[in-house]
């Protein structure tokens, strides 16, 4: 029986997204600190996926 799920675990992809979004967050902190909150959902969701918590 096939399970239909929206999230497919892929820790490598999640770590890559986390690292890229961390770099983006640092860039936003330096250039436009008022927009840093835009990166947080991507960063924290990718971190949760990479740690196996999703």
Secondary structure, DSSP 8 states (H G I E B T S, - for coil): -----S----HHHHHHHHHHHHHHHHHHHHH-GGGTHHHHHHHHHHHHHHTT--
